[in-house]
Amino acid sequence: MMNYIQRLGENARAAKYDLANAQTEQKNNALEYISDLLTRDMYRIMEQNERDISEAKAKGMSQAMLDRLLLNEQRIQGMANACMNLTKLEDPVGQIEGGGVRPNGMRITKVRVPMGVVGIIYESRPNVTVDAAALCLKSGNAVILRGGKEAIYSNICLTEIMREAVKKAGFHPDIIQLVEDTSRGVALEMMQASGWIDVLIPRGGAGLIQAVVESATVPVIETGTGNCHVYVDASADLYMAVDIVDNGKTQRPSVCNAVETCLVHRSVADDFLPMMKRRLDQHKVELRGCPITQMILGESVVPATEEDYAKEFLDYILAVKVVDDLAAAIEHIQKYSTGHSECIVTESLFSAEEFQKTIDSAAVYVNCSTRFTDGEQFGLGAEIGISTQKLHARGPMGLKELTTVKYLINGNGQIRN
């Protein structure tokens, strides 16, 4: 007897074939319909989102996490625009990756194809519901979405709208399905739905990702947590550095590409740290610093612990450490980084090149904010997540990363001796 997830998987597998072989025009039509209906039903979406927000406030959710949950007119329009932007991107399905003719006359073609049924497990941010479904649609994959219970009303509403849109475009609505049972038991069923789900992608905090990686029998593409760093070098433009740290920490502190630790070269610490604090004080950012940081900035700085340097705060909290040189900064990052995004602010070409060569993260920046580690910002359209692993995909995962390849071999009677 099939469990709940297996039934959704069976529905998805039955529906995926028409989508996998669909023309780009039909997929783009579906995305346009989704965009139109999101705009049409904007106030219905916000009404359901308010139910989620009210329950989250009653349970004491932090302001930063409430921000992840919020859907307002601007964010809904952003989701609609992201769907339209996907229609302008090249369809990866059917692209020829390589091939050739063997000495025996066999013609081999390596072609890009959908993965099949993609499962997404994520937390809090209901915009992921649309971003993930839209990317899967354009890349020819059926999708099973499992969001957190804190966003269930928003996610149900968004999924209903998208299913209406894809049906209007001529697809079976089961190419997009939502797991409405948010219990842990059903989440475990999803992690172990081999044979029904082809690949599983977790998006969320360290706890969720670790649980999926440890429990899943379905192949997992690991999207990592973001303990991101900015290192202010001896030659840095300090005004630029303040802007980059401020943007990285406060523009949206609850996301994985937000800055969690600022490292400062000892020679500029006396000048830079007060400048940084004045800016961050405008956002009431709590600083957790090393003894030198405390000596420069005073008692308002909370003593930093090892745990602070290893933590993804996702809040208005910043760990700070003064280091002796570039090598010490690199050593610190290599010890604590989750492999997501790191930045150096410097005017030294040597320091910039050494930092980018040595730091082993998915995105390594010189003189710009880590907040740009984002599929749309990289020109990939919306993203399914930021992969911090090294197999199959790394960094922002767009359309191409949601496909795989197969080999097409054509001959005229060749047999192997």
C-alpha positions in Angstrom: 0.0 0.0 0.0 1.4 3.4 -1.0 2.1 6.0 1.6 1.2 9.7 1.1 4.5 10.7 -0.6 4.5 7.6 -2.9 1.1 8.6 -4.1 2.3 12.1 -4.9 5.4 10.5 -6.6 3.2 8.2 -8.7 1.1 11.2 -9.8 4.3 13.1 -10.7 5.8 10.2 -12.6 2.6 9.8 -14.6 2.6 13.5 -15.5 6.3 14.1 -16.1 6.6 12.6 -19.6 4.5 15.2 -21.4 6.4 18.0 -19.7 9.8 16.4 -20.4 9.0 16.3 -24.1 7.2 19.7 -24.3 8.1 22.4 -26.6 9.8 25.5 -25.1 6.9 27.6 -26.3 4.4 25.6 -24.3 6.6 25.8 -21.1 7.0 29.5 -21.6 3.2 29.9 -22.0 2.8 28.1 -18.6 5.3 30.5 -17.0 3.5 33.5 -18.4 0.2 32.2 -17.1 1.7 31.7 -13.6 3.0 35.3 -13.7 -0.4 36.6 -14.8 -2.3 34.7 -12.1 0.1 35.7 -9.3 -0.5 39.3 -10.2 -4.3 38.7 -10.5 -4.5 37.0 -7.1 -2.0 39.2 -5.3 -4.4 40.2 -2.5 -5.6 36.6 -2.1 -2.0 35.5 -1.6 -1.3 38.3 0.9 -4.5 37.4 2.8 -3.3 33.8 3.2 0.2 35.0 4.0 -1.2 37.1 6.8 -2.6 34.0 8.4 0.9 32.5 8.4 2.4 35.8 9.8 -0.2 36.0 12.6 0.4 32.4 13.8 4.2 32.9 13.6 4.0 36.1 15.7 1.9 34.3 18.2 4.6 31.6 18.5 7.3 34.3 19.1 9.1 34.0 15.7 12.0 36.5 15.4 11.8 39.6 13.3 14.4 38.3 10.9 12.5 35.1 10.4 9.2 36.9 10.0 10.9 38.8 7.2 11.7 35.5 5.4 8.0 34.6 5.7 6.5 37.9 4.5 4.8 38.2 1.1 3.9 41.8 0.2 3.0 43.4 -3.2 6.7 44.0 -4.1 7.7 40.4 -3.4 4.8 38.8 -5.2 5.5 41.0 -8.2 9.1 39.9 -7.9 8.0 36.3 -8.2 5.8 37.1 -11.2 8.7 38.9 -12.8 11.0 36.0 -12.2 8.7 33.7 -14.1 8.7 36.1 -17.0 12.5 36.3 -16.9 12.7 32.6 -17.2 10.8 32.7 -20.5 13.6 34.7 -21.9 16.3 32.2 -20.9 17.5 29.5 -23.2 15.9 26.1 -22.6 18.6 23.6 -21.6 16.5 20.5 -22.6 17.7 19.1 -25.9 21.0 21.0 -25.9 23.8 18.9 -27.5 26.7 18.8 -25.1 29.1 16.9 -27.3 29.6 13.7 -29.2 31.2 12.5 -32.5 31.5 9.5 -34.8 33.5 6.5 -33.7 35.9 4.6 -36.0 33.3 1.9 -36.5 30.8 4.4 -37.8 28.6 4.8 -34.7 27.4 8.3 -34.1 27.3 9.3 -30.4 25.4 12.4 -29.2 25.5 13.7 -25.6 22.2 15.6 -25.0 20.8 17.4 -22.0 17.5 16.0 -20.5 15.3 16.7 -17.4 16.1 14.8 -14.2 12.5 13.7 -13.9 10.8 14.2 -10.5 12.5 16.7 -8.3 11.6 17.0 -4.6 12.3 20.3 -2.7 12.3 20.4 1.1 12.5 24.0 2.4 11.7 26.3 5.3 9.9 29.6 5.9 10.3 31.5 2.5 7.1 31.0 0.5 8.7 32.6 -2.6 10.7 29.4 -2.9 7.4 27.6 -3.8 7.2 29.7 -7.0 10.9 29.9 -7.8 11.4 26.2 -7.5 8.2 25.2 -9.4 9.0 27.7 -12.2 12.6 26.5 -12.6 11.5 22.8 -12.6 8.8 23.6 -15.2 11.2 25.3 -17.6 13.8 22.5 -17.2 11.2 19.9 -17.9 10.9 18.4 -14.4 7.8 17.5 -12.3 8.2 18.9 -8.8 7.0 17.9 -5.3 7.3 20.8 -2.9 7.5 20.4 0.9 7.6 23.8 2.6 7.6 24.4 6.4 4.4 24.5 8.5 5.0 28.2 9.2 4.2 29.0 5.6 1.5 26.4 4.9 -1.4 28.8 4.0 0.8 30.8 1.7 2.2 27.7 0.0 -1.2 26.1 -0.5 -2.5 29.3 -2.1 0.5 29.7 -4.4 0.4 26.0 -5.5 -3.3 26.2 -6.3 -2.6 29.3 -8.5 0.3 27.5 -10.3 -1.7 24.3 -10.9 -4.5 26.4 -12.4 -1.9 28.1 -14.7 -0.2 25.0 -16.0 -3.5 23.3 -16.6 -4.5 26.4 -18.7 -1.2 25.8 -20.7 -2.2 22.2 -21.5 -0.2 20.4 -18.8 -1.5 18.0 -16.2 -1.6 19.9 -12.9 0.3 17.2 -11.1 3.6 18.4 -12.6 3.4 20.8 -9.5 2.3 19.2 -6.2 2.6 20.4 -2.6 3.0 18.2 0.4 0.3 19.6 2.7 1.1 17.3 5.6 4.1 19.0 7.2 4.7 16.4 9.9 8.2 15.0 10.3 7.1 11.5 9.5 5.9 12.6 6.0 9.2 14.5 5.5 11.1 11.3 6.2 8.9 9.5 3.7 9.9 12.1 1.2 13.6 11.6 2.0 13.2 7.9 1.4 11.0 7.9 -1.7 13.5 6.1 -4.0 11.7 5.1 -7.2 9.3 8.0 -7.0 11.6 11.0 -6.6 14.7 11.2 -8.7 16.6 13.9 -6.8 16.0 15.8 -3.5 17.1 19.4 -2.9 16.9 20.8 0.7 16.8 24.6 1.2 17.0 25.9 4.7 19.1 26.0 7.9 21.9 23.7 8.9 19.5 21.4 10.9 17.2 20.8 7.9 20.1 20.2 5.5 21.9 17.8 7.9 18.7 15.9 8.5 18.1 15.4 4.8 21.7 14.4 4.0 21.8 11.9 6.9 18.3 10.4 6.3 17.8 10.4 2.6 18.0 7.4 0.3 17.0 9.6 -2.6 20.1 11.3 -4.2 20.6 14.7 -2.6 22.0 17.9 -4.1 23.1 19.7 -0.9 22.4 23.4 -0.7 24.6 24.7 2.1 24.3 27.1 5.0 26.0 30.4 4.6 28.6 31.3 7.2 29.9 34.1 4.9 32.9 36.4 5.6 34.2 39.8 4.6 37.9 40.4 5.1 39.0 44.1 5.2 42.6 44.1 4.0 45.4 46.5 5.0 45.0 48.3 1.6 41.2 48.5 1.6 39.2 51.5 0.8 37.6 51.8 4.2 34.5 53.6 3.0 33.9 50.9 0.4 34.4 48.3 3.1 31.8 49.9 5.4 29.3 49.8 2.5 30.0 46.2 1.7 29.8 45.0 5.3 26.7 47.0 5.9 25.0 45.7 2.7 26.1 42.1 3.4 24.8 42.2 7.0 21.7 44.4 6.9 20.2 44.4 3.4 18.5 41.1 4.3 20.1 39.4 7.3 17.9 36.3 7.2 19.3 34.8 3.9 22.2 32.4 3.3 24.4 35.0 1.5 24.3 37.5 4.3 27.6 38.3 6.0 28.1 36.6 9.4 31.8 37.5 10.2 33.9 40.5 9.5 37.7 40.0 9.6 39.8 43.2 9.8 43.6 43.6 9.3 45.3 44.9 12.4 46.8 47.9 10.7 43.3 49.4 9.8 41.3 48.2 12.8 41.5 51.4 14.8 40.1 53.4 11.9 37.7 50.9 10.3 35.9 49.4 13.3 34.4 52.7 14.6 33.3 53.6 11.1 31.7 50.2 10.7 30.0 50.3 14.1 28.5 53.8 13.5 26.9 52.4 10.3 25.7 49.1 11.8 24.3 50.9 14.9 21.7 52.4 12.6 20.3 48.9 12.2 20.9 47.9 15.9 23.4 45.2 14.9 24.9 43.3 17.8 28.6 42.9 17.5 30.4 39.9 19.0 34.1 40.5 18.9 37.6 39.4 19.8 39.5 41.1 22.7 41.1 43.7 20.3 37.7 44.5 18.8 36.4 45.0 22.4 39.4 47.2 23.3 38.8 49.5 20.3 34.9 49.6 20.4 34.3 49.3 24.2 31.9 47.4 26.4 29.0 47.4 23.8 30.8 44.5 22.0 29.9 41.1 23.3 32.9 38.7 23.7 32.9 36.4 20.8 33.1 32.6 21.3 34.3 29.8 19.0 30.6 29.1 18.4 30.0 32.6 17.2 32.6 32.3 14.5 31.1 29.1 13.3 27.5 30.2 13.4 25.1 31.3 10.7 23.2 33.9 12.7 20.5 34.9 10.1 19.9 37.9 12.3 21.2 41.4 13.1 24.3 39.9 14.7 27.9 40.1 13.4 31.0 38.4 14.6 34.2 40.5 14.3 37.9 39.5 14.6 41.1 41.5 14.1 43.7 39.4 12.3 47.4 40.0 11.7 47.5 39.6 7.9 46.0 38.0 4.8 47.3 34.6 5.7 45.5 34.7 9.1 42.3 35.8 7.5 42.4 32.9 5.0 43.2 30.5 7.8 40.2 31.7 9.8 37.9 31.4 6.8 39.1 27.9 5.9 38.4 26.8 9.5 34.9 28.2 9.8 33.5 28.7 6.3 30.6 26.6 5.0 31.9 27.0 1.5 29.2 29.5 0.4 30.5 33.1 -0.3 33.5 35.0 0.9 34.7 38.6 0.1 38.0 40.5 0.4 38.0 44.3 0.3 41.4 45.4 -1.0 43.3 47.6 -3.4 46.2 45.1 -3.6 46.2 42.9 -6.8 48.3 40.3 -5.0 45.9 40.1 -2.0 42.9 39.8 -4.3 44.4 37.1 -6.5 45.8 35.1 -3.5 42.4 35.3 -1.8 40.5 34.1 -4.8 43.0 31.4 -5.5 43.2 30.0 -2.0 39.6 30.3 -0.6 37.6 27.2 -1.5 34.1 28.4 -1.6 31.4 28.4 -4.3 31.6 32.2 -4.7 34.7 34.3 -3.9 34.4 38.1 -4.3 36.8 41.0 -4.5 35.3 44.4 -3.6 31.6 43.6 -3.8 28.9 42.3 -1.6 28.2 38.6 -0.9 24.5 39.4 -1.4 25.0 38.9 -5.1 25.3 35.1 -4.7 21.9 34.6 -6.3 20.7 33.0 -9.4 18.9 36.0 -10.7 21.9 38.3 -10.0 24.1 35.9 -11.9 21.9 36.0 -14.9 20.5 32.5 -14.3 16.9 33.5 -13.7 15.4 32.4 -10.4 17.4 29.8 -8.5 16.6 26.5 -6.8 19.3 27.1 -4.2 23.1 27.7 -3.6 25.0 24.4 -3.8 28.1 24.2 -1.6 29.0 20.7 -2.7 31.3 19.9 -5.6 29.5 17.1 -7.4 27.1 17.9 -10.3 26.4 21.6 -9.3 28.1 24.3 -7.3 27.0 27.8 -6.5 23.6 29.2 -7.7 21.6 26.4 -9.3 19.6 27.5 -12.4 18.0 25.7 -15.3 21.0 23.8 -16.5 21.8 22.4 -13.0 18.3 20.9 -13.0 19.0 18.7 -16.0 21.3 15.7 -16.6 22.6 14.1 -19.8 22.0 11.0 -21.8 23.8 9.5 -24.7 22.1 8.8 -28.0 23.9 6.2 -30.2 23.0 5.6 -33.8 24.6 2.9 -35.9 23.9 0.6 -38.9 24.4 -2.8 -37.5 27.7 -2.5 -35.6 28.4 -5.3 -33.0 31.2 -5.6 -30.5 34.0 -8.1 -31.1 
